[in-house]
Amino acid sequence: MSLEGSQLPNSVLYEDSPANKVNIRDLFAGKKGILLGVPGAFTPTCSNSHLPGFIKNFDTVKSKGYDVIACVTVNDAFVAGAWAKDRQAEGKVHILADPQAEFTKAINMDKDLAVLGGVRSKRYTMIVEDNMVKKVFEEPDGTGASCSLADNVLKNL
């Protein structure tokens, strides 16, 4: 099933703590944005390659008319919040926790990664306009880091 041309599901995620609920559709309503999915906060590729490219290129993304960058991780809200602070993502990339992988499963981006504790997200980046998925950059093996990285995605904005 291709996500391109489909609407984001009506899902609640969490930013910084379980008390701060974020409806993904509200976040992207009427906006152009980038949505990343990562296997896990604090994992090497997510922390050193995938997320940093979007933090570093925040101003470039904004200059191209994009309003929001968000990153979904299958972790609890406290881990996601600590990762946002550690990576200095605050004010640039919304780090959103999907603790039970409900959003991740709804978009068929779940992957059983026993080495990381079970069901996690595949690595991907999406271009979203007003909740419509315009383009998906999904890593072929679900965890590598090539097509979903900022340098490649920026060429498509």
The 8 nearest C-alpha neighbors of each residue, nearest first, counted from 0:
[[1, 2, 107, 3, 106, 5, 108, 4],
 [0, 2, 3, 4, 5, 135, 106, 107],
 [1, 3, 5, 4, 0, 132, 135, 106],
 [4, 2, 132, 133, 1, 5, 134, 135],
 [3, 5, 132, 133, 131, 2, 6, 1],
 [6, 4, 2, 3, 132, 131, 7, 1],
 [7, 5, 131, 130, 132, 8, 4, 2],
 [6, 8, 130, 131, 24, 9, 5, 132],
 [9, 7, 10, 6, 105, 24, 102, 106],
 [8, 10, 24, 7, 23, 22, 11, 102],
 [11, 9, 22, 8, 23, 102, 12, 24],
 [10, 12, 22, 21, 20, 23, 13, 9],
 [11, 13, 21, 97, 96, 20, 95, 22],
 [14, 12, 20, 96, 95, 21, 19, 76],
 [13, 15, 95, 19, 16, 76, 94, 96],
 [16, 14, 80, 76, 77, 79, 13, 19],
 [17, 15, 76, 18, 77, 19, 14, 13],
 [18, 16, 19, 13, 76, 20, 15, 14],
 [17, 19, 16, 20, 13, 15, 14, 76],
 [20, 18, 17, 16, 14, 13, 21, 15],
 [19, 21, 13, 12, 18, 11, 14, 22],
 [22, 20, 12, 11, 13, 23, 19, 14],
 [21, 23, 11, 25, 24, 10, 12, 26],
 [22, 24, 26, 25, 10, 21, 11, 27],
 [25, 23, 27, 26, 22, 28, 9, 130],
 [26, 24, 28, 22, 23, 27, 21, 130],
 [25, 27, 23, 24, 28, 22, 21, 67],
 [28, 26, 30, 24, 130, 25, 129, 29],
 [29, 27, 129, 25, 30, 24, 26, 130],
 [30, 28, 129, 27, 31, 128, 130, 25],
 [31, 29, 129, 27, 28, 128, 66, 32],
 [32, 30, 128, 65, 66, 127, 129, 67],
 [33, 31, 67, 127, 65, 68, 66, 126],
 [32, 34, 68, 126, 125, 127, 69, 67],
 [35, 33, 69, 125, 124, 70, 68, 126],
 [36, 34, 124, 70, 123, 71, 69, 125],
 [35, 37, 71, 123, 122, 70, 72, 120],
 [36, 38, 122, 72, 39, 120, 45, 121],
 [39, 37, 120, 119, 121, 122, 72, 73],
 [40, 38, 37, 72, 42, 73, 41, 74],
 [39, 41, 42, 82, 79, 72, 45, 46],
 [40, 42, 46, 43, 39, 82, 45, 44],
 [41, 43, 45, 40, 39, 46, 44, 38],
 [44, 42, 46, 45, 47, 41, 48, 40],
 [45, 43, 48, 47, 46, 42, 49, 144],
 [44, 46, 49, 42, 43, 47, 48, 50],
 [47, 45, 43, 44, 41, 42, 50, 48],
 [46, 48, 44, 43, 45, 51, 49, 50],
 [49, 47, 44, 51, 45, 46, 50, 52],
 [48, 50, 45, 148, 51, 52, 44, 47],
 [49, 51, 52, 53, 45, 46, 48, 54],
 [52, 50, 54, 53, 49, 48, 55, 47],
 [53, 51, 149, 55, 54, 50, 49, 56],
 [52, 54, 56, 55, 51, 50, 149, 57],
 [55, 53, 51, 57, 56, 52, 88, 91],
 [54, 56, 52, 53, 57, 51, 58, 59],
 [55, 57, 53, 59, 54, 58, 52, 60],
 [56, 58, 60, 54, 59, 55, 53, 61],
 [59, 57, 61, 60, 56, 62, 55, 54],
 [60, 58, 62, 56, 61, 57, 63, 153],
 [59, 61, 57, 63, 58, 62, 65, 56],
 [62, 60, 65, 58, 64, 63, 59, 66],
 [63, 61, 59, 64, 60, 58, 65, 57],
 [62, 64, 60, 61, 65, 59, 156, 58],
 [65, 63, 61, 62, 66, 60, 31, 32],
 [64, 66, 31, 61, 32, 60, 63, 67],
 [67, 65, 31, 32, 30, 61, 64, 68],
 [66, 68, 32, 65, 33, 69, 31, 30],
 [69, 67, 33, 92, 32, 34, 93, 70],
 [68, 70, 93, 34, 92, 94, 35, 33],
 [69, 71, 35, 94, 36, 34, 95, 93],
 [72, 70, 95, 36, 96, 35, 94, 37],
 [71, 73, 96, 37, 39, 74, 97, 36],
 [74, 72, 97, 98, 119, 100, 96, 39],
 [75, 73, 98, 96, 72, 97, 79, 78],
 [74, 76, 98, 78, 77, 96, 79, 97],
 [77, 75, 16, 96, 79, 15, 78, 13],
 [76, 78, 80, 79, 16, 75, 15, 81],
 [77, 79, 81, 80, 76, 75, 82, 74],
 [80, 78, 76, 82, 77, 81, 96, 94],
 [81, 79, 15, 77, 83, 82, 78, 76],
 [80, 82, 78, 84, 83, 79, 85, 77],
 [81, 83, 85, 79, 80, 84, 86, 40],
 [84, 82, 88, 80, 86, 81, 85, 87],
 [83, 85, 87, 81, 82, 86, 88, 80],
 [86, 84, 82, 83, 87, 81, 88, 80],
 [85, 87, 83, 88, 84, 82, 46, 51],
 [88, 86, 84, 85, 89, 83, 54, 82],
 [89, 87, 83, 92, 91, 86, 54, 90],
 [90, 88, 91, 87, 83, 92, 84, 93],
 [89, 91, 92, 88, 93, 87, 54, 57],
 [92, 90, 89, 88, 54, 57, 93, 68],
 [91, 93, 68, 69, 88, 94, 89, 90],
 [92, 94, 69, 95, 70, 68, 91, 89],
 [95, 93, 70, 69, 83, 92, 79, 14],
 [96, 94, 71, 14, 13, 12, 70, 93],
 [95, 97, 13, 76, 72, 74, 12, 98],
 [96, 98, 73, 100, 12, 99, 72, 74],
 [99, 97, 75, 74, 73, 100, 96, 76],
 [98, 100, 101, 97, 73, 74, 102, 75],
 [101, 99, 103, 97, 102, 98, 73, 104],
 [100, 102, 104, 99, 103, 105, 97, 10],
 [103, 101, 105, 104, 100, 10, 106, 97],
 [102, 104, 100, 108, 101, 105, 109, 106],
 [103, 105, 107, 109, 101, 106, 102, 100],
 [106, 104, 102, 103, 107, 101, 8, 108],
 [105, 107, 104, 103, 108, 102, 2, 8],
 [108, 106, 104, 105, 109, 103, 0, 102],
 [107, 109, 103, 121, 106, 120, 104, 110],
 [110, 108, 120, 104, 103, 107, 119, 121],
 [111, 109, 119, 118, 120, 121, 112, 108],
 [112, 110, 118, 117, 113, 119, 109, 120],
 [111, 113, 117, 114, 115, 118, 110, 119],
 [114, 112, 117, 116, 115, 111, 118, 119],
 [113, 115, 112, 116, 117, 111, 118, 119],
 [116, 114, 113, 112, 117, 119, 39, 118],
 [115, 117, 113, 114, 112, 118, 119, 111],
 [118, 116, 113, 112, 111, 115, 119, 114],
 [117, 119, 111, 110, 112, 109, 116, 120],
 [118, 120, 38, 110, 73, 109, 111, 112],
 [121, 119, 38, 109, 108, 37, 110, 103],
 [120, 122, 141, 108, 38, 110, 109, 142],
 [121, 123, 37, 142, 36, 141, 138, 38],
 [124, 122, 137, 36, 147, 136, 35, 138],
 [123, 125, 35, 136, 147, 34, 135, 36],
 [126, 124, 135, 34, 134, 33, 127, 136],
 [125, 127, 33, 134, 133, 32, 132, 34],
 [126, 128, 132, 32, 131, 133, 31, 130],
 [127, 129, 31, 131, 130, 30, 32, 132],
 [128, 130, 29, 28, 30, 131, 27, 31],
 [131, 129, 7, 27, 128, 6, 28, 127],
 [132, 130, 6, 128, 127, 129, 5, 133],
 [131, 133, 127, 3, 4, 5, 134, 6],
 [134, 132, 3, 126, 127, 4, 131, 128],
 [133, 135, 126, 3, 125, 132, 136, 127],
 [136, 134, 125, 137, 124, 3, 126, 133],
 [135, 137, 147, 124, 123, 146, 125, 138],
 [138, 136, 123, 135, 139, 147, 122, 124],
 [137, 139, 141, 140, 122, 143, 123, 146],
 [138, 140, 141, 137, 143, 142, 146, 122],
 [141, 139, 138, 142, 143, 121, 137, 122],
 [142, 140, 121, 138, 122, 139, 143, 137],
 [141, 143, 122, 140, 121, 138, 144, 38],
 [144, 142, 138, 140, 141, 145, 122, 139],
 [143, 145, 147, 148, 146, 142, 138, 49],
 [144, 146, 147, 148, 143, 138, 151, 49],
 [145, 147, 148, 136, 151, 138, 144, 137],
 [148, 146, 136, 124, 123, 145, 137, 144],
 [149, 147, 49, 146, 150, 145, 151, 152],
 [150, 148, 152, 52, 151, 53, 153, 147],
 [149, 151, 153, 148, 152, 154, 52, 147],
 [150, 152, 149, 154, 153, 148, 146, 147],
 [151, 153, 149, 155, 154, 150, 148, 147],
 [152, 154, 155, 156, 150, 151, 149, 60],
 [155, 153, 152, 151, 156, 150, 149, 60],
 [156, 154, 153, 152, 151, 134, 126, 150],
 [155, 153, 154, 152, 63, 126, 60, 65]]
